[in-house]
Amino acid sequence: MKPTKLIIGTFLGCFSFCVYFVQAQEGNQILDGIGETGMISRYILDGDAKDWSRNTLHARIYGSNIKFDESEPFEKVLTLSAENQNYVSIPGEAVEGEESLSISTWVNLKSTEKNQVLFDFGKDGRNHFYLDASGQFHLIKDGQEIYTSQDSHKAIQKDEWTHLALVFDAPSKSIFTYLNGEPIGKIEKVEVELDDLFTHENKLYVGRSIPTADSYLNASIHDFRLYRIPLSEDQIAVIRENALKRNATVAKREKPKDDLPQFDPSVPQLYNQYLVGVSDVEVETTVGVLPRLPRYVLGDYKDGIDGPKVRVQWPAPTNNDEVAQIGTYEVIGKVPGTNFQPKVKVTVIETLALSTPNRSLEVFPLEQVSLNMDAHGHQTKFIENRDKFINTLANTNPDSFLYMFRNAFGQEQPDGAIPLGVWDSQETKLRGHATGHYLTALAQAYASTGYDNTLQSNFKQKMDYMVEVLHQLSRLSGRPTKEGGKSIADPTAVPPGPGKSTFDSDLSENGIRTDYWNWGEGFISAYPPDQFIMLEYGATYGTQPTQIWAPYYTLHKLLAGLMDIYEITGNQKALEIAEGMGNWVYARLNLLPTETLIQMWNTYIAGEFGGMNEAMARLNRITGEPNFLKVAQLFDNIKMFFGDAEHSHGLASNVDTFRGLHANQHIPQILGSLEIYRDSNAPEYYQIADNFWYKARNDYMYSIGGVAGARNPTNAECFVAQPGTLYENGLSSGGQNETCATYNMLKLTKNLFLFDHRTEFMDYYERGLYNHILASVAEDSPANTYHVPLRPGSIKRFGNADMTGFTCCNGTALESSTKLQNSIYFKSLDNNELYVNLFVPSTLEWKEKGITVEQKTAFPKEDHTQLVIGGKGKFDLKVRVPDWASKGVVVKVNGKEEKIETSAGSYISLNRKWKNGDVVDIKMPFQFHLDPIMDQQNIASLFYGPILLVAQEEEARTDWRKITLEANDLGKTIQGDPSTLEFTIDGITFKPFYETYGRHSVYLDVTLK
């Protein structure tokens, strides 16, 4: 079919809104203005029943004499015949766990016979819903028809193409049907949820009934789509209109769907209603560098209210023109809901040599920190989640993770080898990504299971086997199959596949090239080198053979896993594989002009390279090969880092160049920038990382610690289009806060802390760890979240319980839950300082000092922790005082209270000669506090200490749950037991988000009195 062209306004570089220029064809990021994350599957039905979304939920056509016919205004379409008993069966897992569902399709009826069914979805003939050939909806529960849409005066006409849509909108408890873009039916107050109709094995039929075996459809079908979001009437109209304008180019900037409750922007909310004044501030910066403006300033409150610092929204320049020369200027901000306009006087001074910190801390190796039961002998959430992953990981088959590597090299599969699914299936262009995560998880699991020799041996065997096979395959690349045979060793001379004149990304069983002798020495991947080469020539993201999917992203995972294995176990073959592929990458990228590199790394998803800059800088550090540091810098995202090829602005100059961009495409690049700084000592790379973190944390963060979730632009994986506008432009209806984006933010945070020991880094780390990473795992398995929904009455969706089909977040979950102990303790490089940053029951073995530290606590179900010193030695013990610990801290050493002045956001410092058996007790009383959305402050999350408490909901909602609290004592009207972290407000239960598995409300509509 000829794709409909659709150009969506989106952000590239430093515009104030997200601008992706994409064609609305199979597999692309935005289709008809709807973000890809909202789509479950799409079946064009123009010659097969492939799923053209990235989820590879391929359908199957049943019956005899399957026909694809020409039919205007489309090209080939599927014609179903009752006589031939044709129908389409969609994989049942497509709807498993979904909260809402929208179905869109084109149909051309060939018969007006009654009892024809367009589609029928359910778990069996007693629990299902269907749309009949008249467009009428029917829902059957326990064998009884309980909902039917009213007959419409509009009907599907015979021998005409008609667009149909069905929307099952869980939050509004409504079901809508549409014909040719116009509503024809609506059912309200629906008390049935999709969970009542679906199970693990569902029947999803197009063209036949579930309960009636002889009920088939006589019609042609085209472009059958499933969405996990409730489509709006406007979105449905756009889908129809674009299909009928196949040759038209539509320029459209998507606006956020206005389906959230709206509030008067002039009404002050929360503490701002008591505000009588705000302070002005002064800052200093150097020529060319935008100042870092405080997001919170001091405020004065009336009626004796002890309010918090005041959130200010400042203008967010897209360049650094304001600081082009020495002088002063004024920036005027605003306080949401008020007329207050705090001012900043900015003094621009002469450019000085950049002063950036040296790396002075190190994390302890995983094997030196072990997780313990809590102080009362109870299992912690850390151990619970760790064991879910460790035990399932131990039962995985390495041959599944090697399957597509052997497939790419044309090698036979061992007996019993079963390929992975989802993004690692045969024709998926990202296949192999999970293998890199798997290597890292094996290494971390090996290092972390010293408590169980059997488990540790299991992981060692798996690692060795994986590396051996990958090493053998990598040795095949660029070498003749037999002595004297032809081969191409030069990575820059790789030709197209045999019998082909151009490169393509065809990975089908019959289309994949396996001529590894032509791929250049050192090449290793789960697919041939074509995708890497196609990117150099401008290939875009998508599922067509002319399109690609992030080849360097997949490679980064693989290289990181290999280096993890090398550094933890010393496996030299793992390092050899990484070096070989590093040389292959250097050979190709070193020849490309800067303009080509800028284009590559700013191509949506296709140019996503994960943390290749981090991996190559790390490989340089391990091997001492300077070419690896050079190629790390070839991965510079110049547009984001420096603004342009002349390095005139960008993040290095504190300009926000990432608004509206895909979050997890860019966070790992920042990690790489910091890694390059570590090895090159070029200060601008540190500035990039530090400036990015400050902006991401303060302008884009949701209460759970996630930073992505835009509905403007129309992609839940993007940063919002304008800094500080999470309510206006965020809170996507399809779910937000991609879990692997938080995984990468935590990595960045930890690494920045190694250079600069600001408590705000570890405050953020604690927030993201407890309230997103721990909260991302299912109750009874290692299934985990991709997107975490934060709208009222939402429910988490978990996937990959058996580790057989991975999305990106399923991959990073393997890593997160096998290294949960990695940031509890830090040490100075000279081994004279020990930092305790997290309050987790654990034991540290500080081998260089001959010291052990056992941390005994039931935190966060108690507000104190105890550190027991084993051995003796002199060192400075530094314990974090979190920003939430505003009620003071009590420190005792061997039972005697220390007279130490401490404040929230600082470190307790105890320097002494420690003796065996010394005990340090630290008490940091918890209190309730609110975390408001920056641009709509009455919408806020409730915390108790560091723990996010969420309302336990019985059903989906369209409105925010309302609560009223005392302004001077938030906890006055909150009942509950801190030892269980379970509370009630107005009869509604609130629990930690990490212990919430049903419907929940993370954000609340809060009134203070």
C-alpha angles and dihedrals in degrees: 000000000000108000121238108242116229125174114200121197109239142150122279114170114330109350118123095242138046113269121183115167101208138153115238094235134128114315100359125143099250119031117184090342094304119120118245092237089067093058122089099182143334128206115193090183093205098135105337142016098254120148106240094196119092091256096078095217092157116192129214130229116219133197135050131298095020108202135199111191136189110251130167135261084028130041119232117006134176115256114204119203125198088205090057092041091234121175140146122241117202119202110269094227089068091087101029112130095000119145099199131018136198125189124196127181146149118234134184111193117218095183138034094208114141124246094039114146122209094195136345123196128184148096095268143338092285097052116040145095130227144180115225127212092269092058094253119143124224129185120195121196122182089346095307126107102232103164130038127165116236119261110266128215085229117079139179108266122222117250093011129107109246128184114222130186135181122193122194100193108191099183093054093036089231138129120205132188125198133194118196091345096308126106115252102166141024131181117190135193092032109181096187120093127202089250087066091058103036136055136166092294113043135173112227108178130177112195102014143059124255098221098032111064095190096050109105135160129243102206147098117253129201136180103357110191137185123200129187092212129072103254117222124232089253093052092050091050091051092051089054096042095049092050089055092047096055095152097040125100113223120199108203137161109203117230121206114267106254097223099122122094110271125224132198104265091211095060115094114230136207112343092353089078088068095043117122101168146359130210127247119226141204127219136178131216140164129252111286096015121100112229121253103242120206111249090206128045133182117275137195118226134197131224092040092290114162097210130179127253112293122255112231128195111215128189111267110218119210093212139022099249091122091066099042093120144020114281143076134284139169131242119199120205135184137228110222114252095010141082093236114124111187114200133217121204106210119200114198113204134184116293111267132192106280112257111208129167127258121235105262106160136063134195119237117252112262092246090061095059123060130185118237138194112266125268091275096048095259126138114255127220087250094059092040093055094039092054093049089058099035094051095045092044089054090059096050122112113234090208089069089059091046095045099096092041090058088043092055091051093045093243126150118259119237119247113282095018111148121187122236119249138217108040094002098055125122101274100029111114094214094057113141095039092108091053091065092051088047092055091051092046092051091051093048093044090051091051092046101048102070085126091069120042093191093055092044092051090049092056093044091054092048092049094049092048094048093049093046093054094044090048091053091050094047089053089059095060116104093000129110119258089229135017111285092013125134122268141153114230097172111093090208093057100057108142128209116275122283112293093008130111096199139032119263139174098231106146098168117129091255098036106045117107117227101178092127092166087073097051101086126255117295098022115145128169142123088253135037121274095262096100092055091050095043090055089059088057095050104267114170133216118277147094101270119105088249091056135070143204118225103297094180091050090060091045092053091057091051095047092046091051093049093049091047089055091047094049095045100040106017093237103170094195090061089056092046091056091050092048092049093052091042089057090048091053093046092051093056103037095044089067096053123099119240092250091059092049091050090051093047097050093046095052108110112255093329088075095039104127101176106213099331089139088054092047095049093046088050091049088052090053093049097045104026090229107146093203089070092059089047092053090046087063091048085067091060109133089223095184093057099031100043107007095240144357089284091057090234099154135328128124091322085067093041095256114146101238097158103066110128093012127126103274103212092043089063110030093072089051088060089051087055091051090057091047090053089051089053092056102031101033088218100154096210090069090058091048090053092054097042094046092047093051093050092051095042092049096045105032106030109027124119119206094265091057097258119131107196131069113115128171085180104074093034096245125093090210094062133091109249116272094249127032116254097018105109093140096043096043108011138061096082115208091228094060129272142208100075104221096224090054088061089046088058093043089056091051091050091047093051092048094049089052089060087066102032120028097210112153090220088073093058092039088060092043091054091048095051094041097051100032103038114014096041089039093053097074126089121246099248106020143027090265107132144187130270100185120014112215115222102179120112115288094008128155130210119244116215128197145177098040092163097039095241102118124035137197118186092270093048086057098050089045088066088058099040095052096046094054104040091133096054101100104036094095134026131184134203116250090246091052092237098112132054120194121202106197106159129045102224127140101256148126124238122202106201095192097180090059099034087237133135125196119196115196112205116190146123090215128185090026087054128037098225140068135194128214117202116196120216118195125007138271145117119271141132112257111207120189122189119242102205125222089247092058094088096138093072136262131257118205125189128181114200089344096308118114114238118223098229126152107224136166136187110279097033141088130258105226120202114178116183147113101279121215130205109276098021111152128207118193120193125186121190110175115223124227136179117262138167130236107201127198104257098236099034107034101182086067100078144148123238120232133186104201104313095337123102111223116204131193113251105230129199096205144010118283140201095197133058116258109253122224133170122213136180111263095218096038116026092184096055094094096033117098127193150090117287090200089067096030088228117132140166132220117186089343094307118123119234121196137168112283089234089062095046119102103154132058115321146172113223093177124049136192099243128196121188122209 
